[in-house]
Amino acid sequence: MIKRHIILSAFILLNVAVVQAQTSGLVKQMADADSIRLVAIFKDIHQNPELAFMETRTAGIIAREFKASGYEVITGIGNAGICWSAGRRGIVRSSGHG
């Protein structure tokens, strides 16, 4: 019985590792395909620093990019916070202060 659980656990872990590797590869392909735009955003954000807890310009850039990618975005949380949702998956992320 224990041997069966070990084999099942190893099978599950192997499948998880394969899915993670595939996802990682897909994310890398997407980033490579969009690298010029992503580097421009990176440079823009870092060439225009904002004081801590007052990152309204940066939050606006992030919100704009998530909206353009089809995410539902809520802005104005605290001083510079945003939330976005991946829809039916229910994944929600937030960033900001306050």
SULSULTA-V93509 format. One line per field, one symbol per residue. ss: DSSP state (2 for helix, 1 for strand, 0 for the rest). burial: # if it has 9 or more other ideal C-beta (glycine too) atoms within 8 Angstrom, else .. Layout:
ss = ???
burial = ???
This chain:
ss = 02222222222222222222222222222222202222222222222000000002222222222222000111111000111110222001111000
burial = ..............................#......#..#..##....#....##.######.###...#.#.#.#.########.........#..
